[in-house]
């Protein structure tokens, strides 16, 4: 979308969200003149006071809420306050820790943000379940919120082609889950995306099939689809389109997914972007490596925290994105070890911050990559000597990398974590 169209788009959003006719006229004028608009300031806290001056003792002009956004005009001399333009055209000040500055690309997702919010569930969560589904070499995770005889769920990846039908569908049937609130492809690799269309495609009359409905939205990362990935990705897109009549949406930080009341699920990485805690902003590293574009979800329920991020990496070729997002992730209880225990992920700088108590590795004896690596297991133990390490399956059984493979993790098949 070019800058002129974005100015027009911003004007439309202001008209819809703010209903400010004066601002609308201003931005239509900017559009007609070809003038680009400023960045925007997005509220990231539950509430934020907009003040008349850049001091905590000045009068409060307005109370803003999480997700509200304003035209960003600049900073105070001490760099601790952000000057913004309010919907009525007047100016105000917001303390810098209450939000973040976003560039024009943020507006691409505003039209879907309200749709995402409306597709969530409306019950109070009383129990959270994390299911690491054994799809052999590949990855598949189910996040289930339960409460008041209701449930909502996220399917995050579904293994290779054929593994959706063989492993994921029967597992969901065993749980009695026939509705999925959200479906996410962490990135375009076939051992993550390949089985998703099988989960969403029901074949009437097939006694081994099970009708699973997508009641909310489907997502993928922001990245080009290579020729080798195109078939699986298009099958995923088509299955979503057939079920819902909608497109697969791009999921990038700092989007929240409203699974149920009382649980927070946030995309903290995606498309090569991550949430930087120090600046309280989203930074785009623009990596060329596809794994560095994996979607990472941070799940918080009370004091419990879980992190899952596809094949996210922590090396130079990944622009160290795994390490850079660690401060925002913080100390966690359960880590879904990225990239099947590959040596390129789960680096020491990342682990020194997150310090998981439980690590889950999705791997299979049918992998030829030397997963999971001994070095990764050693790093996990160094980060927390009492850590419990589980694997969905045995590691590499006979490739040229076998000598590097660890067999220390407890092989458990499908692994389930439930909160009290």
N, C-alpha and C positions, 0 to 999 in steps of 0.2 A: 504494500500500500504506500503510495507516495505521500509526501508531506502535505500537499494540497488536499488530497482525499482525507488524510488524517485530520486536518483542520475542520473539514466538513463533518467528519465522523465525531469529533469532539463536540462540535456544536450540537449535533443530534443527541449525543449522550447527555449533555448539559440540559437540553430541553426536556429530555425524558426523566432524568434523575433529579434535577434541581428545579425544573419548571421556572427557570429564570429568563424571562423574555428579553431583558436588557442584555444579558451576557450572550444570549443566542444571536442577537443582532450584531453584537461586537464580533463574534466569531465567524458569522457569515461574511462580515466585512473583511476580516482577515483572510478568509478563503478567497474572496473575490480579488483581493490584492496579491494573493500568492504568498502571504506572510506566514511563516511557521510559528506554532505556538510553543510555549515554554514546557518544561518538564512538569510532572505532577508530584504532589506529596500525598502519600497513602497512609492512613492511620492503621497501625499494626497492634495497638493495645485495645482493650475492651472499650475504654472511653478515653477521651483526650480533651482538655480545655483549650479553646482558642482564645487568646488574650489580646488586649488592646496594645500592649507594649511587650518587649522581650524581657519581662521580669515576672516572677511568681506572685508579686504583690499587685500587679495591674489587674484591671477589671476583666471578667470573663465575658466574652462576646457570644460564645456559642459552645455547646458541648457536642463533640463529634464522637463517632463510634467506629469500631473496627471495620475496615473496608471502605470507609468514606474517603474521598479524594478531592484535592483542591489544586488549583493552579499554583505552582511553586515559583516564587519571585526572588528568592535569595536567602542569605544567612545574616545573622547579627554579627557585629564586629568580633565577638568572642567565639563565634561559630557554634553556639549552643542552642540557638533558636532558628526556626525556619519561618520565613515570611511567606504567607500564602494569600491568595485572593479568594474571598468567600463567594457563595452563590449570588449574593446581592451586589457584588462588585466592590465591596469594601475590603480592606486589608486586615490581616490579623497575624498573630504569632503563635507557633506551636513548639514546645520543647522537643529537641532533636530525638530523644529516646522514645518518643511516642509514635513515631512513624518512620517512613523512609522515602527517599526521592527515587522516582522511577522515570525512565525515559519513555518516548512515544510508543515503544513496543508493548508496554504494559496495556495499552488501550486495545490491543488485538484481542485480549482475553476478557475485557469487561462485558462484552455481549454474552459471553457464556457463563460468567461468574454467577449471575442471578439464576441461570438455569441450573447450575450445579447446586446452589443453595436450595432450590425448590425440589431437587430430586433426592434429598436426604430423608432420613427417617425422623419421626417425631416422638420417640419414646425415650425414657431414661434408662441408660445402661446400668445393669447390675453385675454383669460378668463379661469379661473379654477373653476370647480364645484366639490363639495363634496356631495355625495348622501348617506345618511344613510337609507338603505332600510328596511322597516318594515317586518321582517320575524317572528314576535312574539318572543318567547323565542329562542334566537340564535343571530347571527350577520352577517351582510352583508354590505359592503361599496363599492361604486363606486367612483373612482377618474377619472374625465374627463377633458382633456385639449382640448380647442377649439381655432382655429385661421385660418384665410384665407380659410374659408369654408372647413376646415379639422378638424378632431377630432381624439383623441387617448384616450384609457381608460385602467384602471386597475380594475379588480374585485377582491376584498379582502374579501374572505369568501362568503358563500351563504346559511347559516342556516342549519337546520336539513334536513334529507331525506324527500322529499316531498315538502319542502319549496322552492327549486329551481324552480320547475315547477309551483307551486302555486303563488309565489310572485316575485321571481327575474326575471324570463323570461318575464312575462307580463310587469314588470316595465321597463326592457330594451327595450322592444318593444315600450312602450309609449314614450321613449326618442329617438327612431329611431336609437338605437345602435345595429348593427348587427355584428360588429367586435370588438374583445377584443385584445388589444395589449399585456397585461400580465394578468395572473390569478394567485392568490396567496392563498394558504391555510395557515392561520396564525399558526395553530397547528392542531393536529389530532383529537380533540374532534368533535363528530358528529354534534353538533349544530353550527359548523363553516364550516366543510368540507362536510357534508352530502348532500348538495344541489348542489355542484359544477359540478358533473358529469351530472346532469339533465340540467344544463345550456349549457353544451358542447355537449349534445347528442340530435340530431334532429330526429324526427320521421316524415318522409314524409307522407302527407295525413292527419295528425292530425291537425284539424283546430285550436286547442288551442296551438299548438307548434309554435316555431319561430326559424328560422335557425340562429344560432349565431356562428361565426367563431373565432377561436383563431389564430391570425396572428403572434403572437410573442411566448413567452415562458411561461411555467407554473412552479410554484414553490411550495415548501413546506419547513417546518422547518426541522432541523437536529435532529431527535429523533427516537427512536424505535417505531414501530407501535404495540400496544397491540392487543391481540386477539379480544377484544370488538370493536376495531377501524378498524380492518383489512378489513372488507367487504366494508365500505364506502371509505376507502383510496384506495383500489384496484380498485373500480369503478371509482374514480377520475383519477387514473393512466391510466386505460384502455380507458377512454374517451379522454384523452390527446393523448395517443398513436394512437387511431383511427383517430383523427382529423389531427394530425401533423406528425405522424410517429416517434415522439421523446419521450424521457422520461421526467418525472417531475424532475426538478432540485432542488438542495438544495440552499436555499437563506440564507446567513449569512452576518453579517457586515464585511467590510464596503461597500458592493456592492451598486453601483448606478444603477438605472433603467432609461434609456433614453426615457422618454415618449414624450417630445417635447423640442425644444430649448427655454430656458428662465425659465424652471422649474427644480428644483433639487429634486429627490426622492431617499432617501438613506435608506437602511436597517441598523438600528442602534442597533437592537437586533435580535437574532435568534439562535436557537440551544444552548441556555444558554450562549451565548457570547454577549458582549456589547462593545460599543465604550467608552473608558475612556478618558475624556477630559484632565485631568491633565497630563497623560502620553502620550496622543495622540496615543493610541494603542488599539488593540482589546484584551479584556481579557475574557478568558473562565472560568466561574464559576463552570462548570460541575455540574449543579443542577440535582437532581433526580426527582424533581417535573416537570411534563409535561407542566404546565402553564408557568413556568419560561423559557421554551424554545420557547415561542411564538415569531413570527416575529414582530418587531416594525418598522413601516415606518415613517420617518420624511419627510414631504412634504414642500418645500419652494418655494414660488412664489413671487418675490419682497420682500416686508416686511411681507407678509402673511405666517404664519406657522401653520401646522396641524400635529397632531400626532395620530396614530392608532396602537394598539398593541395586538389585540386579547384578551387573558385572562392573560396577563402579570401581575405578582404579585409583592408585595413589602414587604412581610414578611420574617421571618427567613428561612422558608422552601423553599422560592424562591431565597435565597441568596441575598435578598434585591435588585434584579436586576433592578426593576423599579426605585428605588431611585438612584441607581448608574449611570444609563444612563441619569438621569435628567440634569446634567450640560451640556452634549453634546446637548441634545434637546433644552435647553434654554427656554426663554419666548416664549409662543405660543399664537395664537389667538383662535384656536379651538382644543378641546380635545375630542377624541372618548373614553369615559370612559371605561377602561379595565374591563373585566369580568362582564359585565352587571350591574355594580354598586355593586359588591361584596365588603364586608368589607376587604377582603384580598388584594385589589388593591387600587390605588388612595390614597396612604398614605400621611401624612402631609409633610414629607421630599421631596417627589416628587412634590407636589403641591406648596411648598414654592419656588421652582425654576421655574416651568413652568408657573404658574399663568394664566391659561386660561381665556379668556373673554367669551367663549361659551363652554358649556359641553353638549355632546350628549350621551345619555344612550340607548343602545339597550336592551330591555327587553320585557317580555310578561306576560299577566295574567295567562298564562299556565305554569309559572315556580313555582317550589316548594322549592326554595332556599332562599326566603326572599329578592329577588332583586327588586329594588335597596334599599340598606340599608340607614336608616336615618343618620347613622354615616358618610357615604360617602357624602351625600348631605350637611351635616354640615361642613365637611372638605372643600368641594368645595366653600361654602360661606365664610368660614374663609380665604381662600386663596385670594378671590376677592369678596367683598361684593356686587359688581355690576354684578356679573356673571349671565348669562342667561343659564338656565338648561332646556334641552328638552329631552323628552323620545319618543321612537317610539311607545310604547304601555303602558298600565297600568302595574303596578308591580304585584307581588305575591298577589293573591286574597284570599287565604284561607288555606295556609299551616301552620304548627306549628310555622313558623317564621313571620307570618303576623304582629305581634305587632312591629317587627323591620323594617318593610317596610315603605319607604317614598312615599308619594303621592303628593309631592310638585312640581315635575317637570312638565312642560307643555307637555301634551300628544299630539303629532303632527302627528303621523303616519309616512309616509316617510318624511324625513327632508332633505332639500337642502340648501347648502351654496354656494353662487356664489360671486366671486370677481368682483369688478367694472371693 
